[in-house]
Amino acid sequence: MSLGMIFMLIMSPLLALSSSGWVAMWASLEVGMMGLVPLMFIWGGLFLSGESCMKYFVVQAFASGLLLFTGLLIFSEPPTYSTGLEVMMVIFLASLLLKMGVFPFHFWVVPVISFIGDLQILYILGPMKIVPLKLTSLVVDLYGGVELVMVVLSVCSMVIGSVIGNSCYSVRGMLGASSISHSGWLLMSCMYGCLWIYFILYVFSLSQFVVSHLWGYSFLCGLSILSMSGLPPFVLFYAKISLLMSMLTSGVYLVLFIGVMLSLVISLNFYLKYFFLFSLASPTPNVNQYPKGSVMLFVFSYCLLGSALPFYSFF
C-alpha cells in the first residue's frame, strides 16, 4: 500500500507540470493529497500526527472543492469583467492562497507542520505548491486587475511569517513560519518573474535541511538555515535580489518595498537563532562523522550555485 501512495506522490507533480488545462492540474493536486494523507498517519504515528493530518485534510479538501466549483463557473463563461465573475475570481484566488498557506489563510501551516515528519514537511512545503503557484500565475496573466491585491497579500505574508518565526520554539514550527514567509516571496514572483527559479532554489535549500536533519548533522542543518535566510553567498540571496530589482524597475509602491525589507530583517533574527542553535550550541562538529567529502560537496553546491546565479540573466 505504501508503494502505491509513494507512486502517487511522485506522479502528482509530474502530471501537474505536464498539464496545460486547469482541471488536469487540479486532479493531479488531489492525487498527491490522497497519497500524502495516509502516509502522514503511517510514517508519523497515529497519536503524533493524527490531529495534524485531519487539519490538513479538512483545509485542503475545502479549498479543493471551492477551487473546482469557482473554476468551473469562471472558465466555462466568456471572459467578461462583470461583478459576478470578479467575485468568483476572488474566491478562486482565495482557495489557491488557502492551499499554499499565504496570508490571510496561513492559520493551518504551523499547527500542521509542527507535528508531522520531516519528509512530509518537505512534500507539503515543496511539490504540493506547484499547482497553486501555476494556477495563480495563470490567473494573474489573464486578469491583471488582481495584481496589486496579490502584491499586498504577498508582502503581508512575508511580514507575518517573519513575526511568527520569532515566536516559534521548535524547529518544525520555524519551518512552518518560514514557509509562510517564502510563500509570500513565491506569490510575489508570480507577478515579477523568476517564479520557478525561486521555487527550485527554495526546495533545494529545504531538502538539504531535511536530509541533514534526518542524518543528525547539526552543522549542515545550520548551513541550510543560512541558505533559507537569503544571506550571501547562498542561493536564495540572488533569487531575492533579482526579485527586488524587478519590483523596483516595475515601479512598486515604496511602502510595499519597505515592508519587504522589514520582513527580511525580522526573519533574519530567527534564522540566525536556529543557526546558532545547530552550529554553536551543539558540540564542536567532528568532520569525521560525516561521509567522506559530504561537507565540502554541501558547501560547494551552495556557494557555487549561488555565485553562478548572477550570470543567469545573461543567458
Secondary structure, DSSP 8 states (H G I E B T S, - for coil): -HHHHHHHHHHHHHHHHH--SHHHHHHHHHHHHHHHHHHHHHHH-HHHHHHHHHHHHHHHHHHHHHHHHHHHHHHTS-S---HHHHHHHHHHHHHHHHHHT-TTS-TTHHHHHTTS-HHHHHHHHTGGGHHHHHHHHHHHHH-GGGHHHHHHHHHHHHHHHHHHHHT--SHHHHHHHHHHHHHHHHHHHHHHS-HHHHHHHHHHHHHHHHHHHHHT-HHHHHHHHHHHHT-TTSHHHHHHHHHHHHHHHTT--HHHHHHHHHHHHHHHHHHHHHHHHHHTSS----GGGS-TTHHHHHHHHHHHHHHHGGGGGG-
